[in-house]
Amino acid sequence: MNYFFILFTFISIEIGAQTNLSFDKRFVECEDHWVAFKMNEDSSYTYGFIYIDEDAGLTFNREGNFKFGEDNALSVEKVKGSNIKARLQANNVKVAIIPETMFSQLQIDKQPEWLTFYKKDTNSIERLYKWGYMYNGWNECSKALSYLMKAREIDPKYQGLSVELAFSYNCLKDYGKAEEILEEELLLNPTNAYVNKEYIYTISKTERIEKAINQYNSSLQSIEDKTYHAENCFNIMQFYYNKRDVKNFNVWYKKLNEYKNINEVISDYAKRMKKELKG
């Protein structure tokens, strides 16, 4: 397959003629759709197809550019030679899904022929899990859950599936279901650092903070992987921040700052919380 795979930023401006294009969709809402970006400086619109590449994630296959002429007639300039593909990152860029009424003038089919290459084994547990994982990463947790539940019907013990399901439920604020799944998983994998991390987050959100603290203290002794210890501490500290419990917040703020591997994002959030509580 001959194509270029690049990562670039789309920049566009809003000027010009009225069209029937509505630029109100995020990339992640446009899987398997033809889309157009807002008008370029030369009054053209860049268009192409958004799909998911199993390895690269959400991807834009650029087809070319078009312009509206008189009576909304289209002039089309297609990319010649090789396809240009761009990985799409989560951002605030909005695109328009191209209506089927424009397909004939753009000389496109509803689904391009090359898409079949990316649609093999669409109902395999590996694909369902990976798609769920990717949609969770894009914070589209309801859509992620639809894939993950199908995967669970095939094999509920598939590696990583339970904690990914719990992540979806936590994202959707259904902490009860997340807790139930994670408690079952912890019985099977009591020293798994990531499962433990997700569990402490979950129960800290259910306001049974003592249970979260006990789990945190237990994990310090039983889990050799220290990757998430600071994050676990932060989640407990955040509970006290939300309760405006300054005394307990300060206890956990001190604990948090004892970690030498604390990442900058967590550290910055903690400092802002402390400053706000003082105010």
C-alpha positions in Angstrom: 0.0 0.0 0.0 1.5 3.3 -1.2 0.9 6.2 1.1 2.5 8.9 3.2 1.7 8.9 6.9 2.2 12.3 8.5 1.2 14.3 11.6 0.2 17.9 11.0 -2.1 20.6 12.3 -5.1 21.7 10.3 -5.6 25.5 10.3 -8.6 27.1 8.7 -10.6 30.3 8.8 -14.3 31.0 8.5 -15.1 33.2 5.5 -17.0 33.1 2.3 -20.1 31.7 0.8 -23.0 29.9 2.6 -22.9 26.1 2.4 -24.8 23.2 3.7 -21.8 22.1 5.7 -22.0 22.3 9.5 -18.7 22.4 11.2 -19.8 21.0 14.5 -18.2 17.6 14.9 -15.0 16.6 16.7 -12.7 14.1 15.0 -13.7 11.3 17.4 -17.3 11.7 16.3 -16.5 11.1 12.7 -15.2 7.5 12.5 -16.0 6.1 9.0 -17.2 9.4 7.6 -16.2 11.8 4.9 -15.5 15.2 6.4 -14.5 18.7 5.4 -12.4 21.2 7.3 -13.4 24.9 7.5 -12.5 27.1 4.6 -8.9 27.7 3.7 -7.5 31.1 2.8 -8.0 30.4 -0.9 -11.7 29.6 -0.3 -11.2 25.9 -0.8 -12.1 23.1 1.7 -9.8 20.2 2.5 -11.7 17.0 2.6 -11.1 13.3 3.2 -12.2 10.3 5.2 -11.7 9.6 8.9 -11.2 6.0 10.1 -9.4 4.1 12.8 -6.0 2.5 12.0 -5.4 -0.4 14.5 -1.9 0.9 15.1 -2.0 4.6 14.5 -5.5 5.3 16.0 -7.8 7.9 14.6 -6.6 8.8 11.1 -7.5 11.3 8.3 -7.1 10.1 4.7 -6.9 13.3 2.6 -8.7 13.1 -0.7 -8.2 16.6 -1.9 -9.8 20.1 -1.9 -13.0 21.5 -3.3 -14.5 24.9 -3.9 -18.1 26.1 -4.2 -18.8 28.1 -7.4 -21.9 29.6 -8.7 -25.1 27.9 -7.7 -23.0 25.8 -5.2 -21.4 23.8 -8.0 -18.2 22.2 -6.9 -14.8 22.3 -8.5 -12.7 19.4 -7.1 -8.9 19.0 -7.0 -7.9 15.5 -5.8 -4.6 14.4 -4.4 -2.7 12.6 -7.1 -0.2 9.8 -6.8 0.0 8.8 -3.1 -2.6 9.0 -0.3 -1.8 11.5 2.4 -2.7 10.2 5.9 -2.6 12.2 9.1 -2.9 11.0 12.7 -5.5 13.0 14.5 -4.9 14.2 18.0 -7.6 15.2 20.5 -8.2 19.0 20.1 -10.9 21.6 19.6 -10.9 21.5 15.8 -14.4 21.0 14.4 -15.2 19.5 11.0 -18.3 18.9 9.0 -19.6 15.5 8.0 -20.1 15.7 4.2 -23.7 14.9 3.3 -24.4 12.2 0.8 -25.9 14.7 -1.6 -22.4 16.0 -2.3 -20.9 12.5 -3.0 -21.5 12.4 -6.7 -19.9 15.8 -7.3 -16.9 14.9 -5.2 -16.6 11.6 -7.0 -16.6 9.5 -3.8 -18.5 6.5 -2.6 -20.0 6.3 0.9 -17.1 4.0 1.9 -13.8 4.1 0.0 -12.6 0.7 -1.5 -9.4 0.8 0.5 -11.3 0.9 3.8 -11.9 -2.9 3.6 -8.2 -3.4 4.4 -8.9 -1.9 7.8 -12.2 -3.7 8.4 -10.9 -7.3 8.8 -12.0 -9.3 11.8 -14.3 -6.5 13.0 -15.9 -8.8 15.6 -12.8 -10.3 17.0 -12.2 -9.7 20.7 -8.8 -8.2 20.0 -10.3 -5.5 17.8 -13.3 -4.8 20.1 -10.9 -4.4 23.0 -8.5 -2.1 21.1 -11.4 0.1 19.9 -12.8 0.3 23.4 -9.4 1.2 24.7 -8.9 3.9 22.1 -12.3 5.5 22.7 -11.7 5.5 26.4 -8.4 7.4 25.7 -10.4 10.0 23.7 -12.9 10.3 26.6 -15.7 8.8 24.5 -16.5 6.4 27.3 -20.0 5.5 26.3 -18.9 4.5 22.9 -15.9 2.6 24.4 -18.3 0.7 26.6 -20.3 -0.5 23.6 -17.2 -2.2 22.2 -15.9 -3.5 25.5 -19.3 -5.1 26.4 -19.2 -7.0 23.1 -15.7 -8.2 23.9 -16.9 -9.3 27.3 -19.6 -11.5 25.7 -16.8 -13.3 23.9 -14.3 -13.7 26.7 -14.9 -12.0 30.1 -11.4 -13.0 31.2 -9.6 -11.4 28.3 -6.4 -9.7 29.6 -6.9 -6.0 30.5 -10.7 -6.1 29.7 -12.0 -5.8 33.2 -10.0 -2.8 34.2 -10.8 -1.1 30.9 -14.5 -1.7 31.5 -14.1 -0.2 35.0 -12.3 2.8 33.4 -15.4 3.4 31.2 -17.8 3.1 34.2 -15.6 5.5 36.2 -15.6 8.0 33.3 -19.4 7.7 33.2 -19.6 8.2 37.0 -21.1 4.7 37.5 -18.7 4.0 40.4 -20.8 1.1 41.7 -20.3 -1.0 38.6 -16.7 -0.1 38.4 -16.1 -1.1 42.0 -17.8 -4.5 41.5 -15.7 -5.3 38.4 -12.4 -4.2 40.1 -13.1 -6.1 43.3 -13.4 -9.3 41.2 -10.3 -8.4 39.3 -8.3 -7.8 42.5 -9.2 -11.3 43.8 -7.5 -12.7 40.7 -4.6 -10.1 40.5 -4.1 -8.6 44.0 -0.7 -7.1 43.2 -1.5 -5.6 39.8 -0.6 -1.9 40.2 -2.9 -0.5 37.6 -5.9 -2.4 38.8 -5.2 -1.2 42.3 -4.8 2.3 41.1 -8.2 2.3 39.4 -9.8 0.7 42.5 -8.5 3.4 44.8 -9.7 6.0 42.4 -13.2 4.4 42.3 -13.7 4.0 46.0 -12.4 7.5 46.7 -15.3 8.7 44.5 -17.9 6.6 46.4 -16.9 8.6 49.5 -15.9 5.6 51.5 -12.6 7.2 52.0 -11.4 5.0 54.9 -11.6 2.0 52.5 -9.6 3.9 50.0 -7.0 4.8 52.6 -6.8 1.1 53.8 -6.3 0.0 50.2 -3.6 2.6 49.7 -1.7 1.6 52.8 -2.0 -2.1 51.9 -0.7 -1.4 48.4 2.5 0.2 49.8 3.4 -3.1 51.3 2.1 -5.6 48.8 2.8 -3.9 45.4 6.4 -3.7 44.2 5.6 -1.5 41.2 5.6 2.0 42.6 4.4 3.7 39.4 1.0 4.7 40.7 1.7 5.3 44.4 1.8 9.1 44.0 -1.4 9.1 41.9 -3.2 7.0 44.5 -2.1 9.5 47.2 -3.3 12.3 45.0 -6.8 10.8 44.6 -7.2 10.5 48.3 -6.0 14.1 48.8 -8.4 15.2 46.1 -11.3 13.7 48.1 -10.4 16.0 51.1 -10.0 19.0 48.7 -13.5 18.5 47.4 -14.8 18.3 50.9 -12.8 21.5 51.8 -11.3 19.5 54.7 -8.1 21.6 55.0 -6.6 19.5 57.9 -6.8 16.2 56.1 -5.9 17.7 52.8 -2.6 19.0 54.3 -1.8 15.6 55.7 -2.1 14.0 52.2 -0.5 17.0 50.5 2.6 16.3 52.7 2.5 12.6 51.8 2.2 13.4 48.2 5.3 15.6 48.2 7.4 12.9 49.7 7.3 11.0 46.4 10.2 11.7 44.2 8.5 10.3 41.1 5.5 12.6 41.2 4.7 13.9 37.7 4.4 17.6 36.9 0.7 17.5 36.1 -0.2 16.0 39.5 2.2 18.3 41.2 0.8 21.4 39.5 -2.8 20.4 40.3 -1.9 19.8 44.0 -0.3 23.2 44.3 -3.3 24.9 42.8 -5.6 23.0 45.2 -3.5 24.0 48.2 -3.4 27.6 47.1 -7.2 27.7 46.6 -7.9 26.2 50.1 -5.7 28.8 51.7 -7.6 31.5 49.9 
